[in-house]
Amino acid sequence: MSKPSFSSIISDGLWTNNPGVVQLLGLCPLLAVTTNVVNGLGLGLATTLTLLASNATVSTIRRVVRPEVRIPVFVLIIASVVTVIELAMNAWLHDLYKVLGIFIPLIVTNCAIIGRAESFASRNTVDRAVVDALAMGTGFTLVLVTLGGMRELLGQGTLLSQAHMMFGEAGRQLTLTLIDDYRGFLLAILPPGAFIGLGFIIAGMNLVNNRRARRIAVHPLPAEQPSAA
């Protein structure tokens, strides 16, 4: 079986097979914590670190672990990584840790992580597993940040509010108030707003894909000419 190219791995994670808007995995934290950009970025980075560490570890030991016990071993690895990340966030990003709450340990149950460990990392080399983790994690984080930005802008009229929870006191200067004296749009920061916002993101992505498909249909790529004998 041929190995996937690095470009196809990156394209898969960022767009073609994005875990948030194509596979629709990890929706519970995605919809629950994305009330602003900082929350989405914090959870996205934690998920990306989990993917990176778990994929690299699973790929390293893939020839050692017996097939009969591979899933419990993968879950144990992911749970160990998430525990380390949770303790680190509690120590150094305590305010953000309190806001994200139960959704940090629930990273263990994110189907995207165990899915990448089983379907990709356990069958590919470490370098490809690491690139896959970074691509999938970045794609998931982009969806979290985009949805968080939409909800924060509509709900509060700001961007990067509470940035100090992640970047320290200097982060207070990063807050952008885009609409002065904004009374807020409550629906945007309530759970239904998360579903509606995600629906718009998926619709936009489908629109781009459909336009690209029509463009290729109208202007197909030239076929390769057979080489002369």
Secondary structure, DSSP 8 states (H G I E B T S, - for coil): -----HHHHHHIIIIIT-TTTTS--SHHHHHHHTTSHHHHHHHHHHHHHHHHHHHHHHHHTTTTS-GGGHHHHHHHHHHHHHHHHHHHHHHH-HHHHHHHGGGTGGGGG-HHHHHHHHHTGGGS-HHHHHHHHHHHHHHHHHHHHHHHHHHHHHHHSEESTTTHHHH-GGGGGG-EE-STT----HHHHSHHHHHHHHHHHHHHHHHHHHHHHHHHHHS----------
